Amino acid sequence: MTWTLTPILMMVAMIIALWLATWWGLRLVSRFFSKSVTVLKQVPVRKDISGLGSRIRTSFPETTRLFQARLTPSRYTGLHLTLIVIASLYIVALFGGLVEELLEANELVRFDEGINQRIGPLRTDGMITVFIWITDLGGSAALVAVALVTTGLLWAHRRRNMIAPLWLTILGSQITTYAGKYVLARQRPEFVSEVVAVTPSFPSGHATSAMAVYGFIAYIVARDLVTTRQRFEMIYWTAVLIGLIGFSRMLLGLHYASDVAAGFLVGGFWLLLGFALAEHKQHQYQTANRGIHRTDSRHQ
């Protein structure tokens, strides 16, 4: 019993310690940027720098307007969309590099086998029982049920503009995952419990689905939260759930570490596309509402 509880308690302690470190780190970063902005506002702008900016705007008006449009924080098509595009391209590059390593190099295989061996001592009967339950949270049955319930709630609460982005994230991530599985056809590691899987190993479908479904639900909820602390709690504990589901696939011997990492990348890519579509639809909804309000005010 002691050997079963010890790794679980250590894992809980690590999660809590990471929670404290992340929250206090975010607070320190936030304070640093707030003070930096305050200091910069007090620094007088030199005339030659101001004049250089004016000359650039005069010489390259179209380019200047383009950059301003892409970097404006208050507009959906500005900084938000720019960051989403950059992050998406970065994820694609990481995934491409992972696939290249899998096909052309042995270092990734050795790394996966090394991680698998290090996890071996954790595979006690108690840990396997706990993580079988956790891995079920990322299974098809659980995630389909969660997605359908979420869709029903969005429809009932008249947030229908979020339904299409949710299903874009889910279906896109699933199609990409199964295409990767059968194109690369990587064999799974040796199973260590009664839990088995029949599809190829790379990427992990559980990791992809957990990232896509739970990640998008966290986004929907966090979007309406008021304080930074509330949003942090929502995002952090969702990330813990997703991480545990991914780890469960390695502990149960169903996937290698690179399979799980690739699943997170695929899910993250489609999650960002879902965010982009959701913000676009929200922008359309707000624009339409403003138009209705203007029409009503004119009639009055």
Phi, psi and omega in degrees: 000319180297318181294333178284318184285327186302307180295328178293315179296322177296321179293319178297317179298319179296318180296317179293318179298318178295323177300313180295315181296319181293316182295314180291327174297317177298320179296318179296317179296318179298316179295321180299314181292324178297316179293323179296317179296319179297317180294317181296326179293333181275348180279124179293138179278125180291146183296325182291325177291317178298319179293324177298318178299319179294321180293321179296316179297324180288320183283325183231068186295317182293316179296318179297316179296323179296313179295320178297320179294322182284340186246010179281118184292333187280350182250141179299319181281003180268240187297321182302308181294323178299315179294322178297316180296315180298314180297321179296315179297323179295318178296318178300318179296318178297316180295318178299320178294324179294317178295319179298317178297322181294321185276328192246348186229155178264350182298320181294321179296316179296321178298313179299317180294325178294316177298318181299320180290323180292329179285339184313311181299340180279350186276062173275166180300319180294315180296319179297319178298314180297315186279344169294319177295317181294318182295332177295335178293340177256008180281167184299316183299312182295316185287325175296317178298315180297316181296319180292318177297317178299317178300316179298319179293319178297320179294315182294326181266015176057042173244049187292342178292347179267349185290312180299315176299323178300312184283334171299315180298314184292306185292320179299316181293323180291316180298316179297318182297311183288331173297315178297320180302310188275340174284315182276328174051050178281136178285147179282161173290173181290128182293144182240004179216183180286350177283125181231166178217150186251340182278162176301169194272325192252125353273174181286120179292325178296316180296317179299310184294319179298316179298316184291308187285302183293326178297317181289324177296320177299320178298316180299315182290312183297332181298330183260358178284153189268311188264159177296323180297318179297317179294320178299314181299317181298312184290319184295311184288332172293319177297323177297315179300313180298317179297320179294322177297316177298317179295326180299326180292327178282318182296324180279000178073023182266341181212156169274166180299320180293330175297315181293316179300317179295321177298318178297322180293316179296313179298320179295322179298310181289333175295318178295321176296321176297318176301314182299314179294320180297316179293324177297314180293323177296320177297317177298318181297315180293322178296316179297320179295321178296322178295320179294318180296322179295319179297317179297319181293326179292320180294327180287000000 
